[in-house]
């Protein structure tokens, strides 16, 4: 770390900082970065992961939702350089390339996707919800996705999609349990 | 674009305090980062050094009952940790209730109690709750440790009594005894907006009489405020709904408020009278009052 009481820096911002992040199980180098960049910015602009969307940039809209050490957070409000050592999972890491998770498929089947901008954040939030509460009641679903703003006002079909996944998973579990 | 800065990652509280003791207000501790990172993004704050507390969480996030029956809350407990903690649900239902409507789960998963104090934004939900619970905030610096009462903590926009070299280590809540309490969050625009008014009200009763009353308002001015006149009117009494209405109306009339973009002073006063009445009726078990007066 540098000593900052030296002579004033007249050459502009010091962009020489480098660090490594763990994204979707892979170590990713971030080079020549300003340490004040948000995790969202680094994901999108430096690591080629534009699935997490940038809208409000102030923790209101949930479009940038990611999992960090197993907790759902707004990546716009987390400093990337402070996420070193954390296990970060983005919407890109939910399913292998070219395939969809059951939640993504249910959103398509229910017609829950309108313009689509809020959907990656919603998908991450719904996975988090169903991991914590496999059979959520409507209030739990609403609480979990409050803070995922959809400006197409398509919440009805989104709520339907969540219930569809929960029901399908429960049915699949029952099938497995059968002797 | 802001200029470069460094991030230090101390491994002990002592190391963190040494880093904070540089006599430079742009050396700041960062924990969840949900407040500070936004101030940096907007260019309101340009750090020379951020002291990341991430390695200190294991020792500063405990939630436990103290020998006197109070509760000790580690400064690095996330708001979600507090919301989910059985000790909080059992002994501090007021805090749990307020956290349930604070921003969204994404913020509560990251934001921590110490930061929710140090950020010092007057529209936060936590300050009036901490005032109503008589919270004592323990801070430390290389000069020593001290306790700041929640009531003396909040000094204005982004201003608190925590000095530049001090770090918040824990919050102590004294025993509350048998009590009823509620937090009412009133938003001016959307349901999930920041509060235009937060009311934390608590009464402890002893043999039918109110032995202790605490009423604190947040978000109205640049800092939260206790309402001592309301508290003394309640203490030792057993008021009915008409008296409660008068107490709330008088309290609202006495407030020194100013017009804001989302609400004129007159509107804010009306909202205080309505919701303070409802809060008091609720905790005094006199109904919630919503059948009387405007919504």
Interface residues (C-beta under 8 A of the other chain):
Chain A: X1 X2 X4 X9 X12 X13 X14 X15 X16 X17 X34 X35 X36 X38 X57 X58 X59 X60 X62 X65 X68 X71 X72 X73 X74 X77 X78 X79 X81 X82 X85 X125 X143 X144 X146 X147
Chain B: X1 X2 X3 X4 X5 X6 X7 X8 X30 X33 X34 X37 X38 X40 X41 X47 X48 X49 X50 X52 X54 X80 X103 X104 X105 X106 X107 X109 X110 X192
